[in-house]
Amino acid sequence: MPGMRRDVDAMLYWALRWHDGRRVPHGVLCDVLWGEFAKKPKDPTASLRELMAYVRQRHGDKWMIEDCGSAFRILPRVATSKSGQN
């Protein structure tokens, strides 16, 4: 559909949330982003890592996004309280 803007940060975030706590291989995430296009980036892994930095900026306050080498994983951030503070 011409003129339709894709929110790639949201696409990556929700792909990770769908597999909450499990590793999602780069190939799967690349398919989410570029699967319908005939021409993928020359280095999809580098492009994916660059895009994932924006996902971390957008959702990093509530979610830890781990780079596991050939996969990414999302985990909820656990709120820590310091003992002795009221």
Backbone as a chain_set.jsonl record, in Angstrom:
{"seq": "MPGMRRDVDAMLYWALRWHDGRRVPHGVLCDVLWGEFAKKPKDPTASLRELMAYVRQRHGDKWMIEDCGSAFRILPRVATSKSGQN", "coords": {"N": [[0.852, -1.167, 0.0], [0.898, 2.031, -1.034], [2.438, 4.853, 0.51], [1.991, 4.04, 3.106], [3.286, 4.007, 6.276], [5.72, 2.2, 8.006], [6.223, 1.169, 11.31], [9.034, 0.293, 12.404], [10.374, -0.051, 14.835], [8.303, -0.686, 16.609], [7.427, -3.028, 15.395], [9.624, -4.77, 15.777], [9.741, -4.762, 18.583], [7.215, -5.929, 19.282], [7.486, -8.393, 18.048], [9.488, -9.515, 19.618], [8.17, -9.458, 22.113], [6.137, -11.262, 21.618], [7.442, -13.647, 21.831], [8.176, -13.686, 24.477], [10.772, -13.748, 26.767], [12.098, -15.803, 25.498], [14.719, -16.655, 23.2], [14.953, -14.97, 20.122], [15.781, -15.689, 16.96], [18.017, -13.934, 14.719], [17.356, -14.273, 12.004], [14.591, -14.706, 12.026], [13.655, -12.249, 13.002], [14.602, -10.595, 10.97], [13.048, -11.546, 8.872], [10.561, -10.64, 9.745], [10.887, -7.906, 9.398], [11.858, -7.533, 6.722], [10.796, -9.502, 5.136], [8.729, -9.422, 3.174], [9.813, -7.982, 1.178], [11.72, -7.939, -1.804], [14.382, -7.225, -1.855], [16.728, -7.318, 0.563], [18.642, -5.629, 3.171], [22.203, -5.133, 2.652], [23.761, -6.051, 4.781], [22.02, -7.594, 6.865], [22.101, -8.292, 9.624], [23.678, -6.326, 10.894], [22.079, -4.098, 10.331], [19.808, -4.832, 11.741], [20.77, -4.818, 14.388], [21.308, -2.099, 14.653], [18.729, -1.023, 14.408], [17.614, -2.228, 16.653], [18.77, -0.791, 18.69], [17.245, 1.523, 18.728], [14.846, 0.427, 19.579], [15.551, -0.292, 22.157], [15.967, 2.283, 23.233], [13.379, 3.234, 23.158], [11.828, 1.414, 24.663], [13.352, 0.598, 26.789], [13.129, 1.391, 29.444], [11.3, -0.221, 30.705], [11.793, -2.76, 29.812], [14.315, -5.236, 29.381], [16.473, -5.708, 26.772], [18.199, -8.16, 25.362], [21.167, -8.893, 23.604], [21.956, -11.783, 22.22], [23.984, -12.761, 20.649], [23.417, -14.446, 18.105], [20.786, -13.981, 18.263], [18.006, -12.219, 19.781], [16.587, -11.298, 22.949], [13.844, -10.501, 25.038], [13.11, -9.253, 28.227], [11.204, -8.542, 31.159], [11.952, -5.627, 33.066], [13.013, -5.772, 36.388], [11.841, -4.2, 39.149], [13.848, -2.778, 41.569], [14.215, -2.334, 45.024], [15.803, -0.302, 47.395], [17.067, -1.352, 50.448], [16.144, -0.081, 53.646], [15.195, 2.367, 52.873], [12.469, 4.628, 52.901]], "CA": [[0.0, 0.0, 0.0], [1.741, 3.22, -1.115], [2.241, 5.868, 1.526], [1.829, 3.461, 4.434], [4.534, 4.046, 7.025], [5.892, 1.074, 8.922], [6.915, 1.483, 12.556], [9.896, -0.877, 12.575], [10.649, -0.239, 16.257], [7.16, -1.4, 17.175], [7.41, -4.387, 14.833], [10.637, -5.551, 16.485], [9.304, -4.891, 19.977], [6.138, -6.903, 19.414], [8.007, -9.72, 17.692], [10.161, -10.008, 20.825], [7.159, -9.69, 23.155], [5.401, -12.478, 21.266], [8.278, -14.761, 22.304], [8.643, -13.167, 25.763], [11.698, -14.556, 27.544], [12.819, -16.766, 24.65], [15.58, -16.059, 22.177], [14.363, -14.875, 18.791], [16.919, -15.618, 16.04], [18.091, -12.795, 13.801], [16.642, -14.597, 10.77], [13.153, -14.502, 12.247], [13.412, -10.807, 13.086], [14.816, -10.049, 9.621], [11.857, -11.881, 8.092], [9.496, -9.735, 10.178], [11.13, -6.577, 8.828], [12.121, -7.462, 5.284], [10.31, -10.709, 4.493], [7.886, -9.201, 2.002], [10.561, -7.229, 0.18], [12.635, -8.76, -2.586], [15.764, -6.836, -1.601], [17.057, -7.058, 1.962], [19.879, -4.866, 3.298], [23.43, -5.902, 2.382], [24.143, -6.694, 6.043], [20.804, -7.523, 7.693], [22.386, -8.382, 11.056], [24.105, -4.991, 11.34], [20.891, -3.242, 10.277], [18.95, -5.257, 12.842], [21.356, -4.309, 15.636], [21.111, -0.653, 14.664], [17.314, -0.791, 14.707], [17.341, -2.673, 18.017], [19.18, 0.303, 19.573], [16.074, 2.399, 18.852], [13.866, -0.291, 20.403], [16.022, -0.138, 23.545], [15.69, 3.66, 23.663], [11.935, 3.43, 23.275], [11.197, 0.516, 25.637], [14.357, 0.152, 27.75], [12.793, 1.715, 30.824], [10.499, -1.307, 31.276], [12.201, -4.052, 29.262], [15.713, -5.485, 29.041], [16.589, -6.364, 25.473], [19.522, -8.764, 25.358], [21.759, -9.373, 22.36], [22.486, -13.111, 22.544], [24.855, -13.185, 19.558], [22.647, -14.675, 16.876], [19.37, -13.83, 18.615], [17.682, -11.219, 20.787], [15.589, -11.743, 23.917], [13.287, -9.419, 25.838], [12.702, -9.643, 29.578], [10.751, -7.365, 31.912], [12.869, -5.105, 34.087], [12.521, -5.994, 37.741], [12.048, -3.026, 40.005], [14.598, -3.086, 42.791], [14.103, -1.322, 46.072], [16.963, -0.276, 48.283], [16.639, -1.572, 51.833], [16.365, 1.031, 54.546], [14.595, 3.609, 52.392], [11.002, 4.691, 53.022]], "C": [[0.9, 1.234, 0.0], [1.406, 4.215, -0.015], [2.07, 5.33, 2.935], [3.193, 3.409, 5.12], [4.573, 2.867, 7.99], [6.68, 1.524, 10.144], [7.789, 0.282, 12.9], [10.258, -1.118, 14.03], [9.535, -1.054, 16.906], [7.097, -2.834, 16.663], [8.413, -5.278, 15.556], [10.232, -5.799, 17.935], [8.243, -5.971, 20.124], [6.545, -8.298, 18.977], [8.733, -10.332, 18.892], [9.153, -10.324, 21.925], [6.361, -10.957, 22.888], [6.115, -13.712, 21.805], [8.886, -14.434, 23.668], [9.523, -14.158, 26.516], [12.486, -15.567, 26.733], [13.659, -16.014, 23.636], [14.888, -16.098, 20.822], [15.536, -14.698, 17.81], [16.84, -14.419, 15.102], [17.293, -13.06, 12.53], [15.146, -14.358, 10.884], [12.835, -13.01, 12.273], [13.619, -10.136, 11.734], [13.615, -10.354, 8.731], [10.681, -10.98, 8.46], [9.651, -8.384, 9.486], [11.163, -6.562, 7.311], [11.57, -8.651, 4.508], [9.519, -10.485, 3.223], [8.612, -8.443, 0.899], [11.558, -8.136, -0.529], [14.091, -8.464, -2.234], [15.958, -6.486, -0.135], [18.319, -6.208, 2.015], [21.095, -5.758, 3.025], [23.889, -6.655, 3.613], [22.953, -6.633, 6.998], [21.075, -7.568, 9.189], [22.816, -7.024, 11.607], [22.919, -4.029, 11.347], [19.957, -3.553, 11.44], [19.475, -4.724, 14.166], [21.16, -2.794, 15.751], [19.658, -0.315, 15.015], [16.979, -1.166, 16.142], [17.785, -1.612, 19.031], [18.021, 1.276, 19.777], [14.982, 1.744, 19.696], [14.261, -0.158, 21.87], [15.737, 1.265, 24.065], [14.211, 3.848, 23.964], [11.314, 2.625, 24.414], [12.127, 0.08, 26.763], [14.052, 0.474, 29.194], [12.013, 0.589, 31.498], [10.967, -2.699, 30.858], [13.701, -4.101, 29.035], [15.716, -6.217, 27.713], [18.025, -6.84, 25.352], [19.919, -9.183, 23.955], [22.47, -10.671, 22.709], [23.401, -13.639, 21.432], [24.098, -13.33, 18.262], [21.142, -14.551, 17.114], [19.233, -12.664, 19.592], [16.624, -11.803, 21.703], [15.128, -10.529, 24.699], [12.815, -9.988, 27.172], [12.22, -8.397, 30.312], [11.822, -6.926, 32.911], [12.224, -5.314, 35.447], [12.861, -4.762, 38.56], [12.77, -3.46, 41.271], [14.406, -1.965, 43.78], [15.325, -1.434, 46.969], [16.48, -0.414, 49.718], [16.987, -0.369, 52.693], [15.791, 2.339, 54.075], [13.083, 3.53, 52.536], [10.436, 5.504, 51.928]], "O": [[1.613, 1.452, 0.979], [0.243, 4.397, 0.346], [2.012, 6.117, 3.88], [4.139, 2.827, 4.59], [3.603, 2.576, 8.69], [7.703, 2.194, 10.009], [7.352, -0.635, 13.596], [10.435, -2.267, 14.434], [9.795, -1.994, 17.657], [6.753, -3.749, 17.411], [8.093, -6.413, 15.911], [10.366, -6.911, 18.446], [8.355, -6.836, 20.992], [6.008, -9.285, 19.48], [8.608, -11.529, 19.152], [9.271, -11.348, 22.598], [5.954, -11.648, 23.822], [5.48, -14.695, 22.187], [9.998, -14.867, 23.97], [9.091, -15.259, 26.859], [13.454, -16.136, 27.237], [13.349, -14.883, 23.263], [14.317, -17.114, 20.426], [16.207, -13.667, 17.833], [15.758, -13.955, 14.742], [16.62, -12.159, 12.029], [14.513, -13.867, 9.949], [11.874, -12.56, 11.651], [12.889, -9.208, 11.387], [13.21, -9.516, 7.925], [9.895, -10.598, 7.593], [8.669, -7.789, 9.042], [10.569, -5.688, 6.68], [11.86, -8.787, 3.319], [9.623, -11.274, 2.284], [8.078, -8.281, -0.198], [12.167, -9.005, 0.095], [14.94, -9.352, -2.306], [15.425, -5.49, 0.353], [19.007, -6.075, 1.003], [21.021, -6.98, 3.152], [24.36, -7.787, 3.503], [22.874, -5.738, 7.839], [20.345, -6.942, 9.958], [22.362, -6.62, 12.677], [22.773, -3.232, 12.274], [19.386, -2.648, 12.049], [18.699, -4.229, 14.983], [20.878, -2.281, 16.834], [19.4, 0.575, 15.826], [16.158, -0.509, 16.783], [17.227, -1.544, 20.126], [17.836, 1.797, 20.877], [14.275, 2.424, 20.439], [13.407, 0.062, 22.728], [15.312, 1.427, 25.209], [13.843, 4.541, 24.913], [10.379, 3.093, 25.064], [11.734, -0.725, 27.608], [14.657, -0.111, 30.092], [12.054, 0.453, 32.721], [10.588, -3.697, 31.47], [14.296, -3.135, 28.556], [15.036, -7.231, 27.553], [18.953, -6.037, 25.253], [19.121, -9.753, 23.211], [23.477, -10.658, 23.417], [23.567, -14.851, 21.298], [24.131, -12.439, 17.414], [20.332, -14.959, 16.282], [20.219, -12.187, 20.153], [15.859, -12.684, 21.308], [15.919, -9.632, 24.991], [12.206, -11.056, 27.233], [12.766, -7.312, 30.112], [12.503, -7.752, 33.519], [11.033, -5.062, 35.628], [14.016, -4.346, 38.646], [12.349, -4.394, 41.953], [14.43, -0.788, 43.419], [15.809, -2.528, 47.257], [15.591, 0.317, 50.154], [18.011, 0.28, 52.482], [15.877, 3.339, 54.789], [12.489, 2.475, 52.315], [9.22, 5.678, 51.854]]}, "num_chains": 1, "name": "protein.A"}
